[in-house]
Amino acid sequence: MKVVFDIDGTLSNPGHRLHFIQPKGEDCSVCDSWGGNLPGARVHDRDHTRSGSCTYAKKDWDGFFAACGDDTPIPINVKLCQELMLAGHTLEFWTGRREAERDTTVEWLNKHVVGREIYLNLLAHRYEYEGITLKMRKDGDRRPDHILKMEFIDPLNPPDIIFEDRSTVVRAYRERGLTVFQVAEGDF
């Protein structure tokens, strides 16, 4: 059986870095300076970077992705992934992380998911292990995950099961007739 696991929010807990992509909820002096608080004023018709307080500023994806190596594992989902791997199923990891984070992501997966013990057990049970299949976002690709990840699907060999947290991605997979287990309410 071919099984796909998302990483952020499914296998790893990105809670410590969500502040990079979620607004702080405070007033922004940049927005206020060009009429943000005036009745009937068009707010946010200009582009500016996160000042640390703007509720509408751009998300800091660079900061969010740069901190991914410090994620803690989500134990129950990692254990499930390891059990499926040891049972001989083909596993793939599909993530919205950028190619620039490939080395960090592979290191994280090797440390928390496909550690030495799992690797040795796979060899002991004579399962072929050809490494990790890891599909990632190309650098510079800023499309939403629910669009990006649909391109990861091989129409001739689609996954049998997908584990994912983001509601928009789950919905997109299900619209294509795929079986998805939503492991959390991921709406960021």
N, C-alpha and C positions, 0 to 999 in steps of 0.2 A: 504494500500500500504506500502511496506517495503522500507524505504529510508535510505541510508548510507551517512554520511558526514565524509570526512577526517578532520583532525584538523589543522595541521600546513600548513599555506598557503591557507587554505580554510575557516576555522572559526577563526583561530588566525593568527596574523601577526608576524612572527618570524624574521622580518627584523633586529631587534636589536641584534640578535645572529647569523646571517648568517656569520659573520666574523670568527666564529669558524670552518666553513666547506668550506670557500672559500679562495683561496690563496691571498696573499697580492700583488703579482706582482712585488716584489723587488728581487734583487739578494740575494742569500743565501751563506754566507761564508762557511758553512759546505759543500755544493755541490761544490763550487768553489775550495775548498781545495783538492778535489780528482778528478780534471780534468774537471769540468763542463763546463769551457769556452774554452777548447782546441778543435780545429777542429778535427772531427772524433772521439772524446772521447765518450765512453758510459756514459751517464749521468743517475744518479739515479738508479744505480744497487745495492745501499745499502739502508738500511732502517734507517730512523731517524725521530724523532718527530718534530712537528712544532716548529721552532725557532722564529716564529713571522714574518718571511719574505720569507721563501722558497715557490716558486710557485708549488712545487711538493710534499711538505711534507704531511704526513698523515693528514686527517681531524680530528679535535678534537671533536668527537661526544659526549664525556663526558661533555665538556663545553657547547656544543650546547644544549643537553638535560637538563642540570642542570639549565639553564636559562629560561626554557619554562614557568614557572609560571609568568614571567613578560611580557608575550606577551599581546599585546592589541587585542581586538576583531576586526574582519572585519565586521562592522555594517550591511551591506546589506545581507551578507551571514548568519550572526547570526539571523537576523530578518526573513529571509526565513526559516531557520531551526525551529525557534520558531513557525511560522505560520503553518508549516507542522505538528509540534507536537500538536498544539492546534486544528488542523483539525482532529486529531485522528489517524494519520498515525504512524506506528511503525518506530522508529528511532534507528539507531545504529551508533556508532562512531568507525571508523577503523583508526588506526594510526600506523605509524612507530616508535613512541616513545616506549621506553623500559618499561618493567614492573616496574623497579625501580622508574619510574616517575608516576606510577598509582595514588598515593595519590594527587600529585601536579596537575595531569591532571583532576581528578574528582573534585578537589577544583576549578580549573579554569572553568570547564564546569558548575559547580553549580553557580559560581559567574556571569559568562557572558552569559550562554546559558539557563540553566535550573534553573533560579533564583526562588526565593520565589513566585514572581507574576505568573510565568508560572506554577509552581507546583500547586498553589492554583486554577488557572484557569482550569487546568486539572481535579482537584478534583471537582470543581464546575460544570463542564460539564459531570461529572460521567465517565470520561475516566479512565480506569485502568492504574495506573502508577506503574510499578514494578521496577523502577530505570533505570539507564543508562546501556545500553549494550555497553561495551567498549572492543574492541579487540585490543590487543597491541603486540608488539614484545617481545619475551622472552629475558631475560637478556642474553647477550653473543651471540645472533643471529645477525650477521653482514651482512646478505644477503640484496641485494637491495630491496627497497619497491615493485618494479614491480614483484618480485618473492614472497616476503613475503605475500603481501596482497591477492594474488590469493588463498592462503590457508585459508583465512578468509571466502571465499565463501562457503555457504552451498549448495551443488548441488540439494538438495531436496527443498530448500527454498531460492533461490537467490534473491538479492535485485531487486526491480523494477526500481529504480533510484539511481545513485551514483553521489555525488558531490566531485570533486577531482581537484587538481591543477597541479600535476606532469604529464608531457607529457608521460613519460615512463609507468606510472601506468595507465593512461587513455587508452593508446594504448593496454596494456595487457588486461584490462577489455573489451574493444571493440572487441578484438580478440576472446573473449569468448562469444560474442553476447550480452553483457550487455549494457544498456543505461547509458551513462555517460555525465554529464554536466561539462565541464572543466571551472573552475571559474577564472583561471589565467594561465599564462605561467610559470609553475614551472619547471625549468630545472636546479636544483641544485643537 
